[in-house]
Amino acid sequence: MKYLKKIIPILLVLVLLSPALLYCSDHVDAKKYVKGYYRKDGTYVSGYWRGSGSSSSSYSYSTSPGRNTEPVTGTSFNQMLVVNLYKGTTYEKSISTSNLVFVQGYYRKDGTYVRPHYRTTPNDFLTDNFSYLGLSTLEPLQKPFINNSDFQYNVTPTISLIEKYLGYQAVNQTLTTDQLNNLKDYAIHLNYYDEGIEDRDSIINHGIFYYQSMGISPELGKGLATFNIEASYDPQSYIDQILISNGIYNLNNEDIYLKNAYILALTGGKQTINQSFYIDKALNIGKFFYTKLGLYNPEEQVEMDMLQDFSSLDKSSNLISTIKDLNTNYIGKYSTNMNDTQKYLVNVIPSEFKKNIGNFDSIGYSVSLSTFSGTLFSYDLNKGIEYYTKAKFDNEQITKQITQDIILFFHR
């Protein structure tokens, strides 16, 4: 059944991404933990401790999560040197894998999936087996989202699979009755989209409403909802997934401007014209953005972001159109001295709006553009909003214009 092929691999991926099989605590201080990330070919690399030796020894691989991905084929957990032992939900100790046997992930006859793990070496004794001792090298997963005994999966198999997919996104949350009802409703509408009954924009709006009920802002919810129906990453849905995975559910106004500029820089870095310019901007803006949000390893996250290819991005998208406009009219034509920034501000105001701007209105924002950096970002941003509001730009125009300004003038 085609829907089973779409959904089941996602549930497996979410299972495999649990924080199991880390190095023992004696090694932690000498190593650095690197959070999971996506490679340029779309595969996911789980979090690992990096220090002495090759970091590749602790990678685990799975396909990029989405409702149209292919089945997971295996992992490289077997290269781990040390694993943790758990009894139920309690950590017991860490032991060497030298005398253990690695077991690849597999499907039971009933269709459930067993994660890759280690077991004791076969011998003539039962009492030293992990199963006999109640031990496992897998950290127990939290219970699925169905924490309400009254919850019933939809009787339609395709809808119940979508419910499970959405539920595992919320595996760390205890959902209220209203949230569970919203989840069920959203699953039905996603199924309508799969069957061609409901259009894309309507489904995205349903998704935004659902994620908003889960405490996720509409700005981020839109990216998640878009991913749910397309099962492929554009730059926005990719960054939104990164933020959500780091527990960031809401962005303030400054963060939204920075995110938009970072997405634009990442996209430009994949184009052939002015590529080095956009890569430099992505490095600077991305590091500032993630640091501001409190990510543990902003430099490494930016590095991973820049490996994404976003090959599915529509060539007629607003991102590509904006990059073409920047390449043609702005990049390399304005420096950060006051004369150039004032000329720039005059040129970016359409002729029909120029009558709203006085001779001295641009001076404050011109100074900000000359020194646009992380030091006084809030002040500089407010000056830009003030300037374009005075020019009678609407909110969408202001957001687009300041995003462009950040790309051109932000530096660290």
C-alpha positions, 0 to 999 in steps of 0.5 A: 500500500503506497501510504504505508511506504510513505509513512512507516520509514518516518516512524523508523527514522524517528525511532533511530534518532533517539539518544542511544549509544553514546560514549561512556561518561569517563570520555565525555569531558575529553570530547565534544558532542556534535548534534545530529545534522543532514548531509548534502545527499539528504541522509541524516547523521545522528549526534555523536561525541567527537574527540580523539580518533575518527568522528565517523566511528560514531555516526549513524545513518538514516534517510531524511525524515519525510512522508515520502522517504525510502526505507531505512537500510541500516546503521553503523552503530557496530563501530561504537567502542563503548555503549551504555547499558540500561535497565528499564529507564535507568542508566546502569553503566557503560561497557566496551563493545569488544565482547559484544555482538552487533545486531542490525535493525530488523522487522519482526513478523508482526511488522514492528521494528527493532532498533540496531543494538548490541547483545552478549556473545552466544554461549552455553549460559543463560544467566549472563544474557542482557535479556535475562538480566533485564539490560539493554544497550538501547536507551528506552524511547519515551512513550508515543504521543498516545498518552490518553487512554481514550484516544482511538486511531482512525479506522482508515489505515492511511489516516491512522498512519499519518496520526502516528507520523504527527504523533512521533513529532510530538513524542516529547510532549503530553498532549491535551484532549484539544491538541489530540483532536487537532492532530486527528483533524489535521491528519484527515486533511493531510489525507485529503491532500494525498487523495487530491481532494483539498488544495495545497494552501488550505492544507498548509493553513490547517497545518499552521493551526495545528502547530500553533495549538502545539505552541509553535509559532505560525512562522515556524509552523508554516515550514513544518506544514509545507514539509508535511505535504511535500516531503522535501526540503526547501531552505525555509522548511529545513531551517524550521526543522533545525529550530524545532529540533533544538526546542525553539518554537517561537521567534521574535521580530528580530529573529524572523528578519535574521532567519529570512536573511540567512535563508536568502544567503544559503540559497545564494550560496548555491547559485553560480553568480556571486557565490562567494559573496553569499557564502560569506554572508551565510557564515556571518549571519548564520553564526549570529542567528544561531548564537542569538537563539542559544544553539550549542554549536552555531558554527558547526550547524552553519557548516552543516546547513551549507552542505544542503543542496535544496535541489527541489527549490523552484527556480521561479521562487521568490528567493531566486527572484530576489537573488537575481535582483540583488546580483543585477542591481546591488551587489558590488555597487555600494560600499558601507561609507555614508555616501554610498548607503544614502545613495542606496536608500534613495535607489531602493525606494520606488518613485511612487514612494519617494514623495513620502521621504524628506531630505534628512529621513534617511540619515539615521538608517544610513548610519546603521547600514554603514555599521550593520553588525551584531553589535547594535542589531536591534537599534539598526533594525528598528531604524530600518523599520522606521525608515521604510514605514515612513516611506509607506511600505506595507509589512511584507515590503518592509520585511523583504527590503530589510532582509535585502539590506541585511544581506548587503550590509551585515558584517562581523 
